[in-house]
Every structure is written in C-alpha cells, then in structure tokens.
Amino acid sequence: MEKTQRDFKGVWIPKEIWLSDKLSLMEKVLFVEIHSLDNERGCFASNRYFAEFFAVSERQIQNYLASLKEKGFITVMMRDGFDRTIRTAGKYARIPNEEIRQLQQMRGDIAAKFSVDKRRGG
C-alpha cells in the first residue's frame, strides 16, 4: 500500500470531537484521519485505505463515512463516478489561503462601508 502524503497533526482529537455524543469512537478517529489527509485539494483516500488502516471492512468504512456526512462532519464530492474528494466540514473545514485573503478583504470593505465617522457626529 502506497503511503499517502498527509498534513499530519499528530494524535490529537479536538475536544468537541472527542466529547461529542453524536459520534462513535470509530467515527471520531476516522474523522481525525480524514482531517489529517485533507489538504488544499481535499482527501482522496479510498475506502480500502481506511479499511486497512483501521483493520475493519470496507463496508464498515462506507457506513462510517455515510454517518459522518449525514451528521455534517464531512462533505463528499464525486467526479466522473470514480474520483471522490472528502473534506472536513464546519469548524474544521480547510479553507484555501486565497479564500481567506478574499474574506479578509471583503470584511475590511464591509467594515469601511458601515463605519461611523465620529468626527461628523454620525
């Protein structure tokens, strides 16, 4: 099995994930594995990769992924019926640097538009 390049964060599970009563233990560790593989282009790991990594069946992985998706922790996009991209969602979603710069610019533009000019009493 080829080693997948990852943005490895160590064995750390965010408090909100670890204490979540919405997720099983397997869903928690699968989420963290997806998060570590979710880079600028997303996570492309196959069900087989996850099954071998966690020593469970591919069918179990399918069920865990479906559950994480249904609960809003991940998004799954299919292209051409074969290429799947998994991304973490919500608070843990990876936002590309360019989008962050655009959002910061928009925030500055909006703040300037609605700022109060104290010199004019407004």
Helices and strands as residue ranges (DSSP letters): H 15-18, H 25-37, H 47-54, H 58-70, E 74-79, E 83-88, G 90-92, H 97-114, G 118-120
